Amino acid sequence: MLRRAGSMDSGAISLGLMVILGLLMIAAAISDIRSRTISNELNAAMALLAIPFWIASGLALWPDLPIQFGSAFLVFLLFAGLFAIGAMGGGDVKMIGAVMLWIPLPLFLPMLMIMAIGGGILSAAMLIHMKLRPSDKMAEVPYGVAIAAAGLWALHQHYLNQFQAIG
């Protein structure tokens, strides 16, 4: 069952919002693969839908909500630094910030690690592709794929994993 759900209705709302987030993350990943862009509208929808999700999942106004928002904002700032030095795209940075609004604090580091591993695998695949099919275009890693995969993993781990009590 969903953590801290106040009633069956709020649990269903939380689940519905998570499904929407999952679909938005998948749409962002597909967009990133196709055009190497993630729209501001997709990222804004992910970020704004976190608010009703917080309410439906019973996140306390104080101190849970400021801690959740502040932690996600710190992750956003960290990746904005990577954008500033040209190591990451702007849409990817916004997507990370938006997705982290949904992720419980204990899963921040595991999610970021899975995202980094996924990004490394993507980068290696891009490198191999560039070697096999040389191009004049600069390689851009569709990091939205790694963000979406890690986000889906984190949502599953925390909210949909019936076996988390085992072990």
C-alpha positions in Angstrom: 0.0 0.0 0.0 1.1 3.6 -0.5 3.0 5.1 2.4 1.2 7.7 4.4 -2.0 7.6 2.4 -4.8 9.1 4.4 -7.6 7.3 2.7 -8.3 4.9 -0.2 -9.0 8.0 -2.4 -5.7 9.7 -1.6 -3.9 6.4 -2.3 -5.7 6.1 -5.7 -4.8 9.8 -6.4 -1.2 9.2 -5.5 -1.0 6.1 -7.7 -2.7 8.0 -10.6 -0.2 10.9 -10.3 2.7 8.4 -10.3 1.4 6.8 -13.4 1.2 10.3 -15.0 4.7 11.0 -13.9 5.9 7.7 -15.3 4.3 8.5 -18.7 5.8 12.0 -18.7 9.2 10.7 -17.9 8.9 8.1 -20.8 7.7 10.9 -23.1 10.7 13.0 -22.1 13.1 10.1 -22.7 11.6 9.5 -26.2 11.8 13.2 -27.0 15.4 13.2 -25.9 16.3 10.2 -28.1 14.5 11.8 -31.1 15.6 15.4 -30.9 18.0 15.7 -27.9 15.6 18.1 -26.3 13.1 17.8 -23.4 10.5 20.5 -23.5 9.9 23.0 -20.7 6.2 22.0 -20.8 7.1 18.4 -20.0 9.4 19.4 -17.2 6.9 21.9 -15.8 4.2 19.3 -15.8 6.4 16.9 -13.8 7.3 19.6 -11.3 3.8 21.0 -10.8 2.2 17.6 -10.4 4.5 17.0 -7.5 2.3 19.4 -5.4 -0.9 17.4 -5.6 1.2 14.3 -5.2 2.7 15.6 -1.9 -0.9 16.4 -0.7 -2.3 13.1 -1.7 0.6 11.1 -0.2 0.3 12.9 3.1 3.6 14.9 3.1 3.5 17.2 6.2 3.5 20.9 5.5 6.3 21.3 8.0 9.1 20.1 7.9 8.6 17.4 5.2 7.5 19.7 2.4 10.4 22.3 2.7 12.9 19.4 3.2 11.6 17.7 0.0 11.6 20.9 -2.0 14.9 22.1 -0.7 16.6 18.8 -1.3 15.3 18.6 -4.9 16.4 22.2 -5.4 20.0 21.4 -4.2 20.2 18.5 -6.7 18.9 20.9 -9.4 21.6 23.4 -8.4 24.3 20.7 -8.5 23.3 19.7 -12.1 22.9 23.4 -13.1 26.6 23.7 -12.3 27.2 20.8 -14.7 25.1 22.7 -17.3 27.2 25.8 -16.7 30.4 24.0 -17.7 28.8 22.4 -20.7 28.6 18.9 -19.3 24.8 18.6 -19.4 21.9 19.9 -21.3 19.4 22.4 -19.8 16.4 20.1 -20.4 18.1 17.3 -18.6 18.9 19.6 -15.6 15.3 20.7 -15.4 14.1 17.1 -15.7 16.3 16.0 -12.8 15.0 18.8 -10.6 11.4 18.0 -11.5 11.7 14.3 -10.9 13.6 14.7 -7.6 10.5 16.6 -6.2 8.8 13.2 -6.2 11.6 11.0 -4.8 11.8 10.3 -1.1 15.0 11.6 0.5 16.4 8.1 1.4 16.3 7.3 -2.3 18.1 10.4 -3.6 21.6 9.0 -3.6 20.6 5.5 -4.9 18.6 7.2 -7.7 21.4 9.5 -8.6 23.8 6.5 -8.7 21.5 4.5 -11.0 21.1 7.6 -13.1 24.9 8.0 -13.3 25.4 4.3 -14.2 22.6 4.6 -16.9 24.2 7.8 -18.2 27.6 6.0 -18.4 26.1 3.1 -20.3 24.4 5.6 -22.7 27.7 7.4 -23.2 29.5 4.2 -23.9 26.8 3.2 -26.4 27.1 6.6 -28.1 30.9 6.3 -28.3 30.6 2.9 -29.9 28.0 4.2 -32.3 30.3 7.2 -33.2 33.2 4.8 -33.9 31.0 2.5 -36.1 29.2 5.4 -37.9 31.4 8.5 -37.8 29.6 11.8 -38.2 30.5 15.5 -38.3 27.9 16.2 -35.7 28.9 16.5 -32.0 27.6 13.6 -29.9 24.9 14.5 -27.5 24.0 11.9 -24.9 20.2 11.6 -24.4 20.5 11.7 -20.6 16.7 12.0 -20.2 16.7 8.2 -20.8 18.9 7.7 -17.7 16.9 10.2 -15.7 13.6 8.5 -16.6 14.9 5.0 -15.9 16.3 6.0 -12.5 13.1 7.9 -11.7 10.9 4.9 -12.6 13.2 2.7 -10.5 12.9 5.0 -7.5 9.1 5.3 -7.7 8.9 1.5 -7.9 11.3 1.0 -4.9 9.4 3.3 -2.6 5.8 3.2 -3.6 5.1 0.0 -5.6 7.5 -2.6 -4.1 5.4 -4.9 -2.0 8.5 -6.8 -1.0 10.4 -3.9 0.6 9.5 -5.2 4.1 11.4 -8.4 3.4 15.1 -8.2 4.2 
